[in-house]
Amino acid sequence: MIEVEKFRKMLISAGFEKTYLIEEQPNCIVYMGIYRNKEVIIALFKGISSFYAKIVPVTLILPSHWHCHYIKYLPVGWYVFSNSIDDLVKRLSEKVSKIIELKVFY
């Protein structure tokens, strides 16, 4: 799995204003990030041969459910897939930007 602090710094360099570690497991890390003043939950998962992340606006998930096992099966949110962490972070910031344009934040 990727280092927690390294991934956090990559998110910051990709445009996130702040990120907070919520949970760390062997194949999953959950962050709460702020991107353009909008709060999102980001769950990073390590698959068999690639990485993927799920993005959920904070307004759509209760804080008591900010955990790997719950976010993975939550019926709302958007996924990003990639074979490299660098590409995943790039795609993640692009996807969050598009989600903000959808105006799903309250």
Rosetta blueprint (number, residue, H / E / L):
1 M L
2 I L
3 E L
4 V H
5 E H
6 K H
7 F H
8 R H
9 K H
10 M H
11 L H
12 I H
13 S H
14 A L
15 G L
16 F L
17 E L
18 K E
19 T E
20 Y E
21 L E
22 I E
23 E E
24 E E
25 Q E
26 P L
27 N L
28 C E
29 I E
30 V E
31 Y E
32 M E
33 G E
34 I E
35 Y E
36 R L
37 N L
38 K E
39 E E
40 V E
41 I E
42 I E
43 A E
44 L E
45 F E
46 K E
47 G L
48 I L
49 S L
50 S L
51 F E
52 Y E
53 A E
54 K E
55 I E
56 V E
57 P E
58 V H
59 T H
60 L H
61 I L
62 L L
63 P H
64 S H
65 H H
66 W L
67 H L
68 C H
69 H H
70 Y H
71 I H
72 K H
73 Y H
74 L L
75 P L
76 V L
77 G L
78 W E
79 Y E
80 V E
81 F E
82 S E
83 N L
84 S L
85 I H
86 D H
87 D H
88 L H
89 V H
90 K H
91 R H
92 L H
93 S H
94 E H
95 K H
96 V H
97 S H
98 K H
99 I H
100 I H
101 E H
102 L L
103 K L
104 V L
105 F L
106 Y L
